[in-house]
Amino acid sequence: MPANPASNAPRTSVQRLKDRPHAQVLIIGGGINGVGTFRDLALQGVDVALVERGDYCQGASGASSHMIHGGIRYLENGEFRLVQESVVERNRLLRIAPHYVKPLQTTIPIFSTFSGILAAPLRFLTHKQQGAPKERGAFLIKVGLSLYDFFSRDGGTVPRHQFRGRKRALAELPRLHPGIKYAATYFDASVHNPERLTLDVLQDGEKAGAAGGNGARASNYLSLVSMGDGGAQAGAKAGTVQLRDELTGEVFDFSADVVVNTTGAWVDLTNQAMGAASAFMGGTKGSHIVLDHPELLDACQGREIFFEHTDGRIVLIYPMGDRVLVGTTDIDADPSEDTVCTDAEIEYFFDLIGHVFPDITVDKDQIVYTFSGIRPLPRHDATQPGFVSRDYRIERRGDAGGPVVLSLVGGKWTTFRALSEHLSNDVLAELGSQRKVSTAKLAIGGGADFPATEDGVQRWIKAHMAAGRDADRTAGLLTRYGTRAADVIAFLDEGPDAPLHSTRELSVRELEFMARNEQIGHLVDVLIRRTSLAFRGLVTGELLNEVAEILSGPLGWDAAARAAEIDHAQEVLRRFHGVQVHSLVA
């Protein structure tokens, strides 16, 4: 969206960077790995700054399959270190972020017993598909799940896998394809609010910076323009970057001793902007659709259905609240082009649903939302996308007279905490500093003191209800913010409040709280990343107008800016998410 000079509300996040235009560390990229590293370094007392050209968790981090998983299929690639780290981190996130990360029962429908036994060793050795895809049979899946259980044995909080024969499997999931021979069930975890978890991690970092006096600062809608060698602040190594405020168009210099590039699939483009082109990345596109389909929702029985499609691609169908998420593809992609879910991918998703639920029909009218992102995978040349490593590495560049630049290549949602720790340790080594705090057992945001049982949840809700705020509304706040909802509730109770006419899930003062505390840059940020309204297909013209009107005060939007924000939200939803919303006359 073009810069909007009609907004007269100063952005505190940008002003803090302009007031003190130097930091020990500058992180470029506000996905989960950049934000996780920001939090970790702030906890170590490092003067760290983070900038993100769009909104936090807007790229691949917000376009994931919403899973926190060990990656059972990575075993076939021989990525045992990654699987072990992933299951440890999965179990850890269930403990330190219980408000967003929940156990996910997963079932694999299996159509053969021994299929794929001969092809599997070749896939393992060559990381290539040998001939036409051969479905993995029960024997291979049993071996894989047994290894998976083995990696999960230390500190595990989820049950071990179970196998069912056809009769029992169809008794549990009667809408499954009648031709199945077995069904294997195991547990991973899901994250229904990846955007809000990212925001929690970010705010933890800001809070640590404030408490430690190191001034950890972060701003979204602030992009890197270039890197030069002039204008460096006193005490900094030669080298500055130019940053541009994407909301106002203003450009200013900022310097750092260490620059960390966590821009995901755009790492090479970011390095090019800094004058040191690289060829590290080779990301692949993954698309998803969200369905309002009660029949399919019921067929899943609360479980993720995770299986191998006829082309050898591992795909998934799983319920999220009252919607069903279906994904994903794995296609080579160009990060310089828009990433959208295509009609061909939608047909692919309909086909895979029919593969396991043959008597359930799906049509495009049941799609309420689509999304697509580019996985930050390493360059893989002739390697097929499905065989590219999901592990990560850190590339270092330290030109004479310039700042050290660390580029993150790869990384996945599940391992963000461990990856951030690794990257932070490398940064600390560059600074000659030592780690002071471990994040391994540190609760994230609203996960602190989150009720461990349903009875505990109900007690929390009852304790925080008030006149005009019933149990459903209070429960919604707890779901959205975790125990940080107590701070939101305190703000709501400080003045007159009222629910929106267009949705009972938001109120006037909650939107004001978001505007003051959550770096809202655009109207669409509220719809997609601060709430799940867009994901669930609940955005209406009335909602666009009402939310824009309420945000206009705290964000300084005049009538022209408000109209521009509504147009922008409509365009983003149409172009990137397949959603047509017709606004009303404001």
C-alpha positions as CSV (number, residue, x, y, z in Angstrom):
1,M,0.0,0.0,0.0
2,P,1.4,3.5,-0.8
3,A,2.6,5.7,2.1
4,N,-0.3,7.4,3.8
5,P,0.6,10.9,4.8
6,A,-3.0,11.5,5.9
7,S,-2.2,9.7,9.2
8,N,-1.2,12.1,11.8
9,A,-0.6,9.7,14.7
10,P,3.2,9.3,15.4
11,R,4.5,5.7,15.5
12,T,6.2,5.2,18.8
13,S,7.9,2.1,17.5
14,V,9.6,4.0,14.7
15,Q,10.4,7.1,16.8
16,R,12.3,5.0,19.4
17,L,14.6,3.8,16.6
18,K,15.0,7.3,15.2
19,D,15.8,8.8,18.6
20,R,18.7,6.4,19.1
21,P,19.7,5.2,15.7
22,H,22.2,2.5,16.8
23,A,22.0,-0.9,18.3
24,Q,24.5,-3.7,19.0
25,V,22.3,-6.0,16.9
26,L,19.8,-5.2,14.1
27,I,17.5,-8.1,13.1
28,I,15.9,-7.7,9.7
29,G,12.7,-9.8,9.4
30,G,9.8,-10.2,11.8
31,G,8.7,-13.7,11.2
32,I,8.8,-16.2,14.1
33,N,12.6,-16.9,13.9
34,G,13.5,-13.2,13.8
35,V,11.1,-12.4,16.6
36,G,12.3,-15.4,18.6
37,T,15.9,-14.2,18.3
38,F,14.9,-10.7,19.3
39,R,13.4,-12.1,22.5
40,D,16.3,-14.3,23.3
41,L,18.9,-11.5,22.8
42,A,16.8,-9.0,24.8
43,L,16.8,-11.5,27.7
44,Q,20.6,-11.6,27.5
45,G,20.7,-7.8,28.0
46,V,21.7,-7.1,24.4
47,D,20.8,-3.8,22.9
48,V,18.8,-5.3,20.0
49,A,16.5,-3.8,17.4
50,L,14.2,-5.5,14.9
51,V,12.5,-4.2,11.8
52,E,9.9,-5.9,9.6
53,R,8.9,-4.5,6.2
54,G,5.3,-5.7,6.6
55,D,3.4,-6.9,9.6
56,Y,4.8,-9.4,12.1
57,C,4.2,-13.0,11.0
58,Q,2.9,-11.8,7.6
59,G,5.1,-14.1,5.5
60,A,5.8,-17.8,5.7
61,S,5.3,-17.7,9.5
62,G,1.7,-16.8,9.0
63,A,1.1,-19.2,6.1
64,S,2.1,-22.4,7.8
65,S,0.0,-25.5,8.3
66,H,-0.6,-24.4,11.9
67,M,1.2,-27.5,13.1
68,I,3.9,-27.9,15.8
69,H,5.3,-31.3,14.9
70,G,8.4,-33.4,15.0
71,G,8.3,-34.1,11.2
72,I,7.8,-37.8,11.0
73,R,8.4,-37.7,7.3
74,Y,11.9,-36.2,7.8
75,L,13.0,-39.6,9.1
76,E,13.0,-40.8,5.5
77,N,15.4,-38.1,4.5
78,G,17.7,-39.2,7.4
79,E,17.2,-35.9,9.3
80,F,17.4,-37.6,12.6
81,R,18.9,-34.5,14.4
82,L,16.1,-32.3,13.2
83,V,13.4,-34.8,14.2
84,Q,14.8,-35.2,17.7
85,E,15.1,-31.4,18.1
86,S,11.6,-31.0,16.8
87,V,9.9,-33.5,19.1
88,V,11.8,-32.0,22.1
89,E,10.7,-28.5,21.1
90,R,7.1,-29.7,20.4
91,N,6.9,-31.1,23.9
92,R,8.5,-27.9,25.3
93,L,6.0,-25.6,23.5
94,L,3.1,-27.6,24.9
95,R,4.5,-26.6,28.3
96,I,5.6,-23.0,27.8
97,A,2.9,-21.8,25.4
98,P,-0.1,-23.9,26.4
99,H,-2.5,-21.0,25.5
100,Y,-1.8,-21.5,21.8
101,V,-0.1,-24.8,21.4
102,K,-2.4,-27.8,21.9
103,P,-2.1,-31.6,21.5
104,L,-3.3,-32.7,18.1
105,Q,-4.5,-36.3,17.5
106,T,-3.4,-37.4,14.1
107,T,-4.6,-40.4,12.0
108,I,-2.9,-41.9,9.0
109,P,-5.2,-43.9,6.7
110,I,-3.2,-46.8,5.2
111,F,-4.2,-48.7,2.1
112,S,-1.5,-51.4,1.9
113,T,0.8,-53.6,4.0
114,F,4.2,-53.8,2.4
115,S,4.1,-51.2,-0.4
116,G,7.1,-48.9,-0.7
117,I,9.6,-51.2,1.2
118,L,11.9,-51.5,-1.8
119,A,11.7,-47.8,-2.8
120,A,12.2,-46.4,0.7
121,P,15.9,-47.2,1.0
122,L,16.6,-45.6,-2.4
123,R,14.7,-42.5,-1.3
124,F,16.7,-42.5,1.9
125,L,20.0,-42.7,0.1
126,T,19.4,-40.5,-2.9
127,H,16.7,-38.0,-1.6
128,K,14.9,-38.5,-4.9
129,Q,11.7,-40.2,-6.0
130,Q,12.6,-43.4,-7.8
131,G,10.0,-43.9,-10.6
132,A,6.3,-43.4,-10.0
133,P,5.4,-42.7,-6.4
134,K,4.7,-45.9,-4.4
135,E,2.4,-45.5,-1.4
136,R,4.0,-46.2,2.0
137,G,2.4,-49.3,3.5
138,A,1.7,-50.3,7.1
139,F,5.2,-51.8,7.6
140,L,7.0,-48.6,6.7
141,I,4.7,-46.4,8.7
142,K,4.9,-48.7,11.7
143,V,8.8,-48.4,11.6
144,G,8.6,-44.7,11.2
145,L,6.2,-44.2,14.1
146,S,8.2,-46.4,16.3
147,L,11.3,-44.3,15.6
148,Y,9.2,-41.2,16.2
149,D,8.1,-42.5,19.6
150,F,11.8,-43.3,20.4
151,F,12.7,-39.7,19.7
152,S,9.8,-38.5,21.9
153,R,10.7,-40.6,24.9
154,D,12.5,-37.9,26.9
155,G,10.2,-35.4,28.4
156,G,7.3,-36.6,26.3
157,T,3.8,-35.4,27.1
158,V,1.9,-37.1,24.3
159,P,0.8,-40.8,24.1
160,R,2.6,-43.3,21.9
161,H,1.2,-44.3,18.5
162,Q,-1.5,-46.9,18.0
163,F,-2.4,-49.1,15.0
164,R,-5.9,-50.1,14.1
165,G,-7.2,-52.7,11.7
166,R,-9.7,-51.8,9.0
167,K,-12.8,-52.8,11.1
168,R,-11.9,-50.8,14.2
169,A,-10.5,-47.9,12.1
170,L,-13.9,-47.5,10.3
171,A,-15.8,-47.8,13.6
172,E,-13.8,-44.8,14.8
173,L,-13.9,-42.9,11.5
174,P,-16.8,-44.3,9.5
175,R,-16.4,-41.8,6.6
176,L,-12.9,-42.9,5.7
177,H,-12.4,-44.7,2.4
178,P,-13.8,-48.3,2.9
179,G,-10.7,-49.6,1.0
180,I,-8.3,-48.9,3.9
181,K,-6.5,-51.7,5.5
182,Y,-5.2,-50.0,8.6
183,A,-5.2,-46.6,10.4
184,A,-2.3,-45.4,12.5
185,T,-2.9,-42.8,15.2
186,Y,-0.3,-40.6,17.0
187,F,-0.1,-37.2,18.6
188,D,1.7,-34.0,17.5
189,A,0.5,-30.5,18.3
190,S,-1.2,-27.6,16.6
191,V,-0.9,-23.8,16.9
192,H,-4.3,-22.2,16.0
193,N,-3.0,-18.6,16.5
194,P,0.6,-18.5,15.0
195,E,0.3,-14.7,14.5
196,R,-0.6,-14.1,18.1
197,L,2.0,-16.4,19.4
198,T,4.6,-14.4,17.4
199,L,3.3,-11.2,18.9
200,D,3.6,-12.7,22.4
201,V,7.2,-13.6,21.7
202,L,7.9,-10.1,20.5
203,Q,6.2,-8.4,23.5
204,D,8.3,-10.7,25.8
205,G,11.4,-9.3,24.1
206,E,10.2,-5.7,24.5
207,K,9.3,-6.3,28.1
208,A,12.8,-7.8,28.8
209,G,14.4,-4.9,27.1
210,A,12.5,-2.4,29.2
211,A,13.2,-4.3,32.5
212,G,16.9,-4.7,31.7
213,G,17.4,-1.2,30.5
214,N,18.9,-2.3,27.2
215,G,16.2,-0.6,25.1
216,A,15.2,-3.6,22.9
217,R,13.1,-2.0,20.2
218,A,11.0,-3.4,17.3
219,S,8.9,-1.9,14.5
220,N,6.8,-3.4,11.7
221,Y,6.2,-1.6,8.4
222,L,9.9,-0.6,8.4
223,S,11.9,-1.9,5.5
224,L,15.6,-2.1,4.6
225,V,16.5,0.1,1.6
226,S,20.2,-0.3,1.4
227,M,23.5,-0.5,3.3
228,G,26.2,2.1,3.0
229,D,29.3,3.2,4.8
230,G,28.5,6.7,5.8
231,G,26.7,8.2,8.8
232,A,27.6,5.5,11.3
233,Q,27.0,6.5,14.9
234,A,29.9,6.9,17.3
235,G,31.0,3.5,18.6
236,A,29.5,1.5,15.7
237,K,31.5,-0.4,13.2
238,A,31.6,1.3,9.8
239,G,28.3,0.6,8.0
240,T,24.8,1.8,8.2
241,V,21.5,0.7,6.7
242,Q,18.8,2.9,5.4
243,L,15.4,2.2,6.7
244,R,12.1,3.3,5.2
245,D,8.9,3.8,7.1
246,E,6.4,2.0,4.8
247,L,3.5,4.0,6.2
248,T,4.9,7.5,5.8
249,G,7.7,7.1,3.2
250,E,10.3,8.6,5.6
251,V,13.8,7.3,5.2
252,F,16.5,7.4,8.0
253,D,19.9,5.8,8.8
254,F,20.4,3.1,11.5
255,S,23.7,1.4,12.4
256,A,24.6,-1.8,14.2
257,D,27.6,-3.9,15.1
258,V,25.9,-7.1,13.9
259,V,23.1,-7.5,11.4
260,V,21.0,-10.6,11.4
261,N,19.1,-11.5,8.3
262,T,16.0,-13.5,9.1
263,T,13.9,-12.6,6.1
264,G,13.2,-16.2,5.2
265,A,12.7,-16.8,1.5
266,W,13.9,-13.2,0.9
267,V,17.3,-13.7,2.5
268,D,19.1,-13.4,-0.8
269,L,17.2,-10.3,-1.9
270,T,17.9,-8.7,1.5
271,N,21.6,-9.5,1.2
272,Q,21.5,-8.0,-2.3
273,A,20.0,-4.8,-0.9
274,M,22.9,-4.7,1.6
275,G,25.4,-4.9,-1.3
276,A,26.4,-8.5,-0.9
277,A,24.4,-10.8,-3.2
278,S,24.0,-14.4,-2.1
279,A,22.4,-17.6,-3.5
280,F,21.4,-19.4,-0.3
281,M,17.7,-19.8,-0.8
282,G,15.4,-22.0,-2.9
283,G,12.1,-21.8,-1.2
284,T,9.0,-23.7,-2.2
285,K,5.4,-22.6,-2.1
286,G,2.8,-24.2,0.2
287,S,-0.9,-23.3,-0.2
288,H,-3.9,-24.1,1.9
289,I,-7.7,-23.7,1.8
290,V,-10.1,-23.2,4.7
291,L,-13.5,-24.8,4.4
292,D,-16.8,-24.1,6.1
293,H,-18.0,-27.7,5.7
294,P,-19.8,-29.3,8.7
295,E,-19.9,-32.7,7.0
296,L,-16.2,-32.9,6.5
297,L,-15.6,-31.4,10.0
298,D,-17.7,-34.2,11.5
299,A,-15.9,-36.8,9.5
300,C,-12.6,-35.8,11.0
301,Q,-13.9,-36.5,14.5
302,G,-11.6,-33.8,15.9
303,R,-8.5,-35.5,14.4
304,E,-6.0,-34.3,11.8
305,I,-6.0,-36.7,8.8
306,F,-2.4,-36.9,7.6
307,F,-1.6,-39.0,4.7
308,E,0.3,-39.6,1.4
309,H,-1.6,-38.5,-1.7
310,T,-1.3,-40.4,-5.0
311,D,1.5,-38.2,-6.2
312,G,3.6,-39.0,-3.1
313,R,3.0,-35.6,-1.5
314,I,2.3,-35.7,2.3
315,V,-1.0,-33.8,2.8
316,L,-3.4,-33.0,5.6
317,I,-7.0,-32.3,6.5
318,Y,-7.7,-31.1,10.0
319,P,-10.4,-29.3,11.9
320,M,-9.7,-25.9,13.5
321,G,-12.7,-24.8,15.6
322,D,-15.7,-24.9,13.2
323,R,-13.6,-24.8,10.1
324,V,-11.4,-27.4,8.2
325,L,-7.9,-26.6,7.0
326,V,-6.7,-28.5,3.9
327,G,-3.1,-28.4,2.6
328,T,-0.5,-28.3,1.4
329,T,1.5,-28.1,-1.8
330,D,5.2,-28.0,-2.4
331,I,6.1,-26.1,-5.5
332,D,9.3,-24.2,-6.4
333,A,8.6,-20.5,-6.1
334,D,10.0,-17.1,-6.9
335,P,10.0,-14.8,-3.9
336,S,9.9,-11.7,-6.1
337,E,6.4,-12.7,-7.3
338,D,3.1,-12.7,-5.4
339,T,2.3,-16.0,-3.7
340,V,-1.3,-17.1,-4.0
341,C,-3.3,-20.3,-4.0
342,T,-4.2,-21.2,-7.6
343,D,-7.2,-22.9,-9.1
344,A,-5.0,-25.9,-9.9
345,E,-4.0,-26.2,-6.2
346,I,-7.7,-26.0,-5.2
347,E,-8.5,-28.8,-7.5
348,Y,-5.6,-30.8,-6.0
349,F,-7.1,-30.2,-2.5
350,F,-10.5,-31.4,-3.6
351,D,-8.9,-34.5,-5.1
352,L,-7.0,-35.4,-2.0
353,I,-10.2,-35.0,0.1
354,G,-11.9,-37.5,-2.2
355,H,-8.9,-39.9,-1.7
356,V,-9.8,-40.5,1.9
357,F,-13.4,-39.4,2.2
358,P,-14.8,-40.5,-1.2
359,D,-18.5,-39.9,-0.3
360,I,-18.0,-36.3,0.7
361,T,-18.3,-33.6,-1.9
362,V,-16.6,-30.2,-1.8
363,D,-17.1,-27.2,-3.9
364,K,-15.6,-23.7,-4.2
365,D,-18.5,-22.1,-2.4
366,Q,-17.4,-23.8,0.8
367,I,-14.0,-22.1,0.7
368,V,-13.9,-19.2,3.1
369,Y,-10.2,-18.4,2.9
370,T,-7.1,-19.4,1.1
371,F,-3.5,-18.6,1.9
372,S,0.0,-19.4,0.5
373,G,3.6,-18.8,1.6
374,I,7.1,-19.6,0.6
375,R,9.0,-22.0,2.9
376,P,12.5,-20.6,3.6
377,L,14.3,-23.7,2.3
378,P,17.9,-23.8,1.2
379,R,18.8,-23.8,-2.5
380,H,18.3,-27.3,-3.8
381,D,19.1,-27.3,-7.5
382,A,17.9,-30.7,-8.9
383,T,16.7,-32.0,-5.6
384,Q,12.9,-32.5,-5.6
385,P,11.0,-30.1,-3.3
386,G,9.7,-32.9,-1.0
387,F,13.2,-34.1,-0.3
388,V,14.8,-30.7,0.5
389,S,16.1,-30.5,4.1
390,R,13.9,-28.6,6.6
391,D,16.9,-28.1,8.8
392,Y,18.7,-24.7,9.1
393,R,22.1,-23.2,9.0
394,I,23.7,-19.8,9.7
395,E,25.9,-18.1,7.1
396,R,28.4,-15.5,8.2
397,R,29.8,-12.6,6.3
398,G,32.2,-10.1,7.9
399,D,33.7,-7.7,5.4
400,A,36.6,-5.5,6.5
401,G,35.3,-2.3,7.8
402,G,31.7,-3.4,7.8
403,P,29.3,-5.0,10.3
404,V,29.1,-8.8,10.7
405,V,26.1,-10.1,8.8
406,L,24.5,-13.5,9.9
407,S,22.0,-14.9,7.4
408,L,19.6,-17.6,8.5
409,V,19.0,-20.2,5.9
410,G,16.0,-22.5,6.6
411,G,14.1,-23.0,9.8
412,K,10.7,-24.2,10.7
413,W,8.0,-23.1,13.2
414,T,8.4,-26.0,15.6
415,T,12.0,-25.4,16.3
416,F,11.9,-21.6,16.5
417,R,13.0,-21.4,20.2
418,A,16.0,-23.7,19.7
419,L,16.9,-22.0,16.5
420,S,16.7,-18.6,18.2
421,E,18.9,-19.8,21.0
422,H,21.5,-21.1,18.4
423,L,21.4,-17.8,16.4
424,S,21.6,-15.7,19.6
425,N,24.6,-17.7,20.8
426,D,26.4,-16.9,17.5
427,V,25.5,-13.2,18.0
428,L,26.8,-13.3,21.6
429,A,30.0,-14.8,20.4
430,E,30.4,-11.9,17.9
431,L,29.8,-9.4,20.7
432,G,32.1,-11.2,23.1
433,S,29.2,-11.8,25.5
434,Q,27.9,-14.7,27.5
435,R,24.4,-16.2,27.8
436,K,22.6,-15.1,31.0
437,V,19.2,-16.6,30.6
438,S,17.8,-19.9,29.1
439,T,14.5,-19.8,27.4
440,A,14.0,-23.5,27.6
441,K,11.6,-23.4,30.5
442,L,10.5,-19.7,30.2
443,A,6.8,-19.3,29.6
444,I,5.8,-17.3,26.6
445,G,3.5,-14.4,27.0
446,G,0.0,-15.4,28.0
447,G,1.1,-19.0,28.6
448,A,2.4,-17.9,32.0
449,D,0.1,-19.4,34.7
450,F,-2.3,-20.6,32.0
451,P,-4.9,-23.0,33.5
452,A,-3.8,-26.6,33.1
453,T,-7.3,-28.1,33.2
454,E,-10.7,-27.3,31.8
455,D,-11.9,-26.8,35.4
456,G,-9.1,-24.2,35.8
457,V,-10.1,-22.5,32.6
458,Q,-13.7,-22.2,33.8
459,R,-12.5,-20.8,37.2
460,W,-10.4,-18.2,35.4
461,I,-13.3,-17.2,33.2
462,K,-15.7,-16.9,36.2
463,A,-13.1,-14.8,38.1
464,H,-12.8,-12.3,35.2
465,M,-16.4,-11.8,34.2
466,A,-18.1,-8.5,34.8
467,A,-21.2,-6.5,34.0
468,G,-21.6,-6.5,30.3
469,R,-19.0,-9.2,29.8
470,D,-20.5,-12.7,29.9
471,A,-18.7,-16.1,29.9
472,D,-18.5,-16.4,26.2
473,R,-16.9,-13.0,25.7
474,T,-14.4,-13.7,28.6
475,A,-13.6,-17.1,27.2
476,G,-12.9,-15.4,23.8
477,L,-10.4,-13.0,25.4
478,L,-8.6,-15.9,27.2
479,T,-8.4,-17.8,23.9
480,R,-7.1,-14.7,22.1
481,Y,-4.5,-13.5,24.6
482,G,-3.9,-16.3,27.1
483,T,-3.5,-15.0,30.6
484,R,-2.5,-11.6,29.2
485,A,-6.2,-11.2,28.8
486,A,-6.2,-10.0,32.4
487,D,-4.4,-6.8,31.1
488,V,-6.8,-6.4,28.3
489,I,-9.8,-6.8,30.7
490,A,-8.3,-4.2,33.0
491,F,-8.1,-1.8,30.1
492,L,-11.7,-2.6,29.0
493,D,-12.9,-1.9,32.6
494,E,-11.2,1.6,32.7
495,G,-13.9,3.2,30.5
496,P,-17.2,2.7,28.8
497,D,-17.2,-0.2,26.3
498,A,-19.6,-1.8,23.9
499,P,-19.4,-4.8,21.5
500,L,-19.3,-4.1,17.8
501,H,-22.5,-4.3,15.8
502,S,-20.8,-6.4,13.2
503,T,-19.3,-9.1,15.5
504,R,-19.7,-10.0,19.1
505,E,-16.1,-11.1,19.2
506,L,-14.7,-7.6,19.5
507,S,-15.5,-4.5,21.4
508,V,-14.7,-0.8,20.9
509,R,-12.1,-0.7,23.7
510,E,-10.5,-3.9,22.7
511,L,-9.7,-2.4,19.3
512,E,-8.4,0.7,21.1
513,F,-6.2,-1.6,23.2
514,M,-4.8,-3.3,20.0
515,A,-4.1,0.1,18.4
516,R,-2.2,1.3,21.5
517,N,-0.3,-1.9,22.3
518,E,0.0,-4.1,19.2
519,Q,1.5,-1.9,16.4
520,I,-1.5,-1.9,14.1
521,G,-0.4,-0.5,10.8
522,H,-3.3,-1.3,8.6
523,L,-7.0,-2.3,9.0
524,V,-6.2,-5.7,7.5
525,D,-3.7,-6.5,10.4
526,V,-6.7,-6.7,12.8
527,L,-8.7,-9.0,10.4
528,I,-5.9,-11.4,9.6
529,R,-3.3,-11.4,12.3
530,R,-4.8,-9.9,15.5
531,T,-7.9,-11.9,15.2
532,S,-9.0,-15.0,13.2
533,L,-12.0,-13.2,11.6
534,A,-10.6,-13.4,8.0
535,F,-9.4,-17.0,8.5
536,R,-12.9,-18.1,9.4
537,G,-14.6,-16.2,6.6
538,L,-16.3,-13.7,8.9
539,V,-15.3,-10.4,7.3
540,T,-18.2,-8.4,6.1
541,G,-18.6,-4.9,4.6
542,E,-20.2,-3.8,7.9
543,L,-17.2,-5.1,9.8
544,L,-14.7,-3.3,7.6
545,N,-16.4,0.0,8.1
546,E,-17.0,-0.4,11.8
547,V,-13.4,-1.4,12.6
548,A,-12.0,1.3,10.4
549,E,-14.1,3.9,12.1
550,I,-13.0,2.8,15.6
551,L,-9.3,2.7,14.7
552,S,-9.4,6.1,13.0
553,G,-9.2,7.9,16.4
554,P,-6.1,6.2,17.9
555,L,-4.3,5.8,14.6
556,G,-5.0,9.3,13.3
557,W,-6.9,8.3,10.1
558,D,-8.9,11.0,8.5
559,A,-11.8,10.2,6.1
560,A,-9.5,9.7,3.1
561,A,-7.1,7.5,5.0
562,R,-10.1,5.4,6.4
563,A,-11.5,4.9,2.9
564,A,-8.0,3.9,1.7
565,E,-7.7,1.4,4.5
566,I,-11.0,-0.2,3.6
567,D,-9.9,-0.4,-0.1
568,H,-6.6,-1.9,0.9
569,A,-8.2,-4.5,3.1
570,Q,-10.6,-5.5,0.3
571,E,-7.7,-5.8,-2.2
572,V,-5.5,-7.9,0.2
573,L,-8.4,-10.3,0.9
574,R,-9.3,-10.6,-2.7
575,R,-5.8,-10.9,-4.2
576,F,-4.1,-13.1,-1.6
577,H,-6.9,-14.9,0.1
578,G,-9.7,-15.4,-2.4
579,V,-12.2,-13.4,-0.4
580,Q,-14.6,-10.9,-1.9
581,V,-15.9,-8.4,0.6
582,H,-18.1,-5.6,-0.6
583,S,-17.9,-2.6,1.7
584,L,-20.9,-0.4,2.6
585,V,-21.0,3.3,2.2
586,A,-19.2,4.8,5.2
